[in-house]
């Protein structure tokens, strides 16, 4: 099972940007779907973004137009560029790897993102 390690979280002001990185312990070239999910206190985990092996992305409605997901197979890393951040983006962000859009096989440990002035 692939191990996933997130980095890049922290505190940012509203309107600011952050880039999250998720590095895998093995090659990601054969992983069908890599994704970012998030969970705010008292809420269910929800999709932020995911990307297929082909490079085709899919975004949650609340982040469309502000977040961009990308994958670098040479570095075994998936990125989440987050722009125009809002307080409601505050959550723990989890990296995922799976065999399809709906089947997740591995999760990272999560990283905190806090948007506050």
C-alpha positions as CSV (number, residue, x, y, z in Angstrom):
1,X,0.0,0.0,0.0
2,X,1.4,3.4,-1.0
3,X,2.3,5.8,1.8
4,X,1.3,9.4,1.3
5,X,2.9,12.4,3.0
6,X,1.4,15.9,2.8
7,X,3.2,19.2,3.2
8,X,2.6,22.9,2.7
9,X,-0.2,23.7,5.0
10,X,-0.4,26.5,7.5
11,X,-2.1,29.8,8.3
12,X,-3.0,32.2,5.6
13,X,-5.1,35.4,5.4
14,X,-8.3,35.5,3.4
15,X,-7.5,36.1,-0.3
16,X,-4.1,34.5,0.1
17,X,-2.7,31.4,-1.6
18,X,-1.1,28.1,-0.5
19,X,0.3,25.1,-2.4
20,X,-0.1,21.7,-0.8
21,X,2.2,18.8,-1.9
22,X,1.6,15.1,-1.4
23,X,4.6,12.8,-2.0
24,X,4.1,9.1,-2.5
25,X,6.4,6.3,-1.2
26,X,6.2,4.6,-4.6
27,X,5.8,5.5,-8.2
28,X,2.5,7.3,-8.9
29,X,2.6,6.7,-12.6
30,X,0.3,3.6,-12.3
31,X,-2.1,5.1,-9.7
32,X,-5.4,5.8,-11.4
33,X,-6.7,8.6,-9.3
34,X,-4.9,11.0,-6.9
35,X,-7.0,13.4,-4.9
36,X,-7.3,16.0,-2.1
37,X,-10.2,15.8,0.3
38,X,-10.9,18.1,3.3
39,X,-12.7,17.9,6.6
40,X,-13.7,20.8,8.7
41,X,-14.6,20.4,12.4
42,X,-18.0,18.8,12.8
43,X,-18.4,18.2,9.1
44,X,-18.0,15.2,6.8
45,X,-15.0,14.7,4.6
46,X,-15.6,16.2,1.2
47,X,-13.9,16.3,-2.2
48,X,-11.7,19.2,-3.0
49,X,-10.1,17.9,-6.2
50,X,-8.9,14.8,-7.8
51,X,-6.9,14.0,-11.0
52,X,-6.9,10.9,-13.2
53,X,-3.8,9.2,-14.6
54,X,-4.7,10.9,-17.9
55,X,-4.4,14.3,-16.2
56,X,-8.2,15.0,-16.3
57,X,-9.2,16.9,-13.2
58,X,-12.4,17.0,-11.2
59,X,-13.3,19.6,-8.6
60,X,-15.7,20.1,-5.7
61,X,-18.2,22.8,-6.4
62,X,-17.0,25.0,-3.6
63,X,-13.4,25.2,-5.0
64,X,-14.0,25.4,-8.7
65,X,-12.1,28.4,-10.3
66,X,-9.9,28.8,-7.2
67,X,-8.1,25.5,-6.8
68,X,-5.9,23.7,-9.3
69,X,-4.7,20.1,-9.0
70,X,-1.7,18.7,-10.8
71,X,0.5,15.6,-10.7
72,X,4.2,15.2,-11.4
73,X,4.9,11.5,-12.1
74,X,8.6,12.1,-12.2
75,X,8.5,13.4,-8.6
76,X,5.8,11.0,-7.4
77,X,4.0,14.1,-6.2
78,X,0.5,15.6,-6.5
79,X,-0.1,19.3,-5.9
80,X,-3.1,21.4,-4.9
81,X,-2.7,25.1,-5.7
82,X,-5.2,27.1,-3.6
83,X,-5.9,30.7,-4.5
84,X,-8.3,33.3,-3.2
85,X,-8.6,31.3,0.0
86,X,-11.7,31.9,2.2
87,X,-12.3,31.2,5.9
88,X,-14.6,28.4,4.9
89,X,-11.6,26.6,3.3
90,X,-10.3,26.0,6.8
91,X,-10.0,22.3,7.3
92,X,-7.7,19.3,7.5
93,X,-6.7,18.4,4.0
94,X,-6.0,14.7,3.1
95,X,-4.2,13.3,0.1
96,X,-5.7,10.1,-1.4
97,X,-4.7,7.5,-3.9
98,X,-7.2,5.1,-5.6
99,X,-8.0,2.7,-8.4
100,X,-11.0,4.7,-9.6
101,X,-13.0,7.9,-9.0
102,X,-14.9,6.2,-6.2
103,X,-12.4,3.6,-4.8
104,X,-9.8,5.1,-2.5
105,X,-7.0,2.7,-1.3
106,X,-4.7,5.0,0.7
107,X,-4.9,8.2,2.7
108,X,-2.3,10.6,4.0
109,X,-2.2,11.6,7.6
110,X,-3.7,15.0,6.9
111,X,-2.5,18.6,7.1
112,X,-4.1,21.7,8.6
113,X,-5.0,24.7,6.5
114,X,-6.3,27.7,8.4
115,X,-7.6,30.8,6.7
116,X,-8.0,33.7,9.1
117,X,-7.1,37.3,9.5
